[in-house]
């Protein structure tokens, strides 16, 4: 009589670990499924293989004989399966995407699940860094794509594509005493929360204020965008935060939006590629997902 190998494999796990629940967990299945498989095997072999108790299971005489007969072969086959799975994993193509923190929160996160579903054969690596560092990594071939925030110098060895217009809100904590409408001169005189001078965002607002003959000097300088909102919620000052990161807090009345008299210049989340490197089909297909709105 020939039995399904899966039955023997399940029998091996139950016999080795003495628990149906543990065997189910290791085999990534349910306990009822394990129970049915053992019952089917016992039925086909015409004998009882396990004695069951509240403490677990123990092998019958027939079960002990079967375990000694098949354990070596099962271990060989199970190890072979693991080795094959490891080889297939290593063969997966790796695509490395560099992204600024703002681009992650405001754009990349909503596309990641779709990318994983559409490209299960790809190992996706995400590198988080600032715009200038990511462009340097892209030039050196350390990443395949860079999702960055403007403004930046558009050098000839890169190809750029705008993905998403980035809109910032000027916001304050609910208990921070501030006018509902302000001009930049008013803003300059408030306690400002912004990013550090080595960021593209700082340079963007520094240029924006300078265009009106004003200076942009945050009282609190932060290294990452995701720290802006918590600081503002604590009523420590006012600051410019991307709409995608601020909208929920505004809707839940955790912060308040300030209307700015001057219009903030447009800036974008862009994807950059190395212009000197031939783009393979996988990258092109992945890009088609990223450019979806």
C-alpha positions in Angstrom: 0.0 0.0 0.0 1.3 3.4 -1.0 0.6 6.4 1.3 1.0 10.1 0.6 4.5 11.3 1.6 2.9 14.3 3.3 1.2 11.9 5.8 4.6 10.4 6.7 6.1 13.9 7.0 3.3 14.9 9.4 3.7 11.7 11.3 7.5 12.4 11.6 6.9 15.8 13.1 4.2 14.6 15.5 6.4 11.7 16.6 9.5 13.8 17.0 7.9 16.7 19.0 5.2 14.7 20.8 2.5 17.4 20.3 0.0 17.9 17.5 -0.1 21.7 18.2 3.7 22.1 17.9 3.7 20.0 14.7 1.0 22.2 13.2 2.9 25.3 14.1 6.1 24.0 12.5 4.3 22.9 9.4 2.4 26.1 9.1 -1.0 24.4 9.2 -3.9 23.8 11.6 -4.1 21.2 14.3 -7.4 19.7 12.8 -5.5 19.2 9.6 -2.7 17.4 11.4 -5.2 15.2 13.2 -7.0 14.3 9.9 -3.7 13.4 8.2 -2.7 11.1 11.1 -6.1 9.5 11.1 -5.8 8.9 7.3 -2.4 7.4 7.7 -3.6 5.1 10.5 -6.5 4.0 8.4 -4.4 3.2 5.4 -1.8 1.3 7.5 -4.5 -0.4 9.5 -2.9 0.3 12.9 -2.8 2.8 15.7 0.3 5.0 15.7 -0.2 7.2 18.8 -1.5 7.0 22.3 -3.1 10.3 23.1 -3.3 12.0 26.5 -3.7 15.5 28.0 0.1 15.8 28.2 0.6 15.1 24.5 1.1 11.9 22.5 3.3 8.8 22.7 4.1 6.3 20.1 2.5 2.9 20.1 4.6 -0.2 19.3 3.6 0.1 15.6 4.3 3.9 15.7 7.8 3.3 17.2 8.6 0.8 14.4 7.4 3.2 11.7 9.3 6.1 13.2 12.6 4.2 13.2 11.9 3.0 9.7 11.2 6.4 8.1 12.9 9.1 10.3 16.2 9.0 8.4 14.5 9.3 5.0 12.2 12.1 6.2 15.1 14.1 7.6 16.9 13.8 4.3 13.9 14.9 2.3 13.0 17.8 4.7 16.6 19.0 4.6 16.6 18.9 0.8 13.4 21.0 0.8 15.0 23.6 3.0 18.2 23.7 0.9 16.1 24.1 -2.3 14.1 26.9 -0.7 17.3 28.6 0.4 18.7 28.4 -3.2 15.5 29.8 -4.6 15.6 32.7 -2.1 19.2 33.5 -3.0 18.2 33.5 -6.7 15.6 36.2 -6.1 16.4 39.4 -7.8 17.2 42.2 -5.4 16.0 45.8 -6.1 17.2 48.5 -3.8 15.2 51.7 -3.5 16.6 54.7 -1.7 14.1 57.1 -0.3 14.0 60.2 1.8 11.9 60.0 4.9 9.4 62.5 3.5 9.1 60.4 0.3 8.5 57.2 2.4 5.7 58.7 4.5 4.1 60.7 1.7 4.4 58.4 -1.3 6.3 55.1 -1.0 4.4 53.4 1.8 1.1 53.4 -0.1 2.8 51.6 -3.1 4.9 49.0 -1.2 2.1 46.4 -0.8 1.2 46.6 -4.5 4.9 46.2 -5.4 5.2 43.1 -3.3 2.0 41.6 -4.7 3.0 42.3 -8.3 6.6 41.2 -7.9 6.8 38.3 -5.4 10.1 37.2 -7.1 11.8 40.4 -6.1 13.6 41.0 -2.8 13.0 44.7 -2.1 15.5 46.6 0.0 14.7 50.1 1.2 17.5 52.5 2.1 16.5 55.6 4.0 18.7 58.7 3.7 18.7 62.4 2.7 18.4 63.5 -0.9 22.1 64.4 -1.5 23.3 61.1 0.0 20.9 59.1 -2.0 22.0 60.8 -5.2 25.6 59.9 -4.3 24.6 56.3 -3.7 22.7 56.2 -7.0 25.7 57.6 -8.9 27.9 54.9 -7.3 25.4 52.1 -8.2 24.6 51.3 -4.6 20.9 51.7 -5.2 18.7 51.2 -8.2 16.2 54.0 -7.7 16.1 57.1 -5.5 12.8 58.6 -4.3 13.9 62.2 -3.3 12.4 65.5 -2.5 13.1 68.7 -4.5 14.8 71.1 -4.8 18.1 69.6 -5.9 20.6 70.1 -8.7 19.6 68.1 -11.7 22.9 66.7 -12.8 23.3 65.2 -16.3 24.1 61.7 -15.1 20.6 61.3 -13.6 17.2 60.9 -15.1 14.3 62.4 -13.1 10.6 62.0 -13.1 8.1 63.9 -10.9 5.9 61.5 -9.0 3.9 63.6 -6.6 3.5 67.3 -5.8 4.5 67.9 -2.2 2.3 70.4 -0.3 3.2 71.6 3.2 0.9 73.0 5.8 1.9 75.5 8.4 0.5 74.1 11.7 0.6 74.8 15.4 -0.4 72.9 18.5 -4.0 73.5 19.8 -2.8 75.4 22.8 -0.1 77.4 21.1 -1.2 81.1 21.0 -1.0 82.1 17.3 -3.1 84.0 14.7 -5.1 81.9 12.2 -3.7 83.8 9.3 0.0 84.8 9.1 2.5 86.2 6.7 6.1 85.1 6.6 7.2 88.1 8.7 4.9 87.0 11.4 6.2 83.4 11.1 9.8 84.6 11.4 9.0 86.1 14.8 7.4 82.9 16.2 9.1 79.9 17.7 9.9 77.9 14.6 10.4 74.1 14.4 12.2 72.9 11.3 14.8 70.5 10.0 18.6 70.8 10.3 20.7 72.9 7.9 22.0 69.9 6.1 18.6 68.9 4.7 17.1 69.8 1.3 13.9 70.9 3.2 15.8 73.5 5.2 17.4 74.9 2.1 14.0 75.1 0.4 12.5 77.2 3.2 15.7 79.2 3.7 15.4 80.2 0.0 11.6 80.8 0.4 12.1 83.2 3.3 15.1 84.9 1.6 13.0 85.7 -1.4 11.0 88.0 0.8 14.1 89.4 2.5 13.6 87.3 5.6 15.6 84.7 7.4 14.6 81.1 8.3 16.1 80.3 11.7 14.3 77.4 13.5 14.5 77.5 17.2 14.2 73.7 17.3 16.2 71.9 14.5 15.3 68.3 14.0 17.1 65.6 12.0 14.0 63.8 10.6 10.6 64.9 9.3 8.6 62.5 11.5 9.7 64.4 14.6 8.1 67.7 13.5 4.5 66.7 14.2 5.1 65.4 17.8 7.0 68.6 18.7 4.3 70.8 17.3 1.6 68.8 19.1 3.4 69.7 22.4 2.9 73.4 21.6 6.6 74.0 21.4 6.3 76.1 18.2 4.9 76.2 14.7 6.3 74.5 11.6 5.8 73.4 8.0 4.7 69.7 7.8 3.8 67.8 4.6 0.1 67.6 4.1 0.1 63.7 4.1 1.7 63.7 7.5 -0.3 66.5 9.0 -3.9 66.0 7.7 -4.9 63.3 10.1 -3.8 65.3 13.1 -5.7 68.3 11.8 -8.9 66.2 11.2 -8.7 64.9 14.7 -8.2 68.4 16.1 -4.7 67.6 17.5 -3.2 70.5 15.8 -4.5 73.6 13.9 -3.7 74.8 10.4 -2.5 78.3 9.9 -3.3 80.1 6.6 -0.2 81.6 5.1 -0.5 84.8 3.1 2.4 84.0 0.8 2.2 80.9 -1.5 4.7 78.2 -0.9 6.6 77.4 -4.1 5.9 74.0 -5.6 8.2 71.1 -4.9 7.9 67.4 -5.7 8.8 63.9 -4.7 10.7 62.6 -7.7 12.2 59.3 -8.7 15.8 59.4 -10.0 17.7 56.8 -12.0 21.3 56.6 -13.1 21.3 57.8 -16.7 24.5 55.9 -17.5 23.0 52.5 -16.5 20.7 50.6 -18.8 17.3 50.1 -17.1 16.3 46.4 -17.0 12.7 45.2 -17.5 12.2 44.6 -13.8 13.1 48.2 -12.9 10.8 49.4 -15.6 7.9 47.3 -14.4 8.5 48.5 -10.8 8.6 52.1 -12.0 5.2 51.5 -13.6 3.8 50.8 -10.1 5.5 53.8 -8.5 4.1 56.3 -11.0 0.5 55.2 -10.4 -1.3 57.9 -8.5 
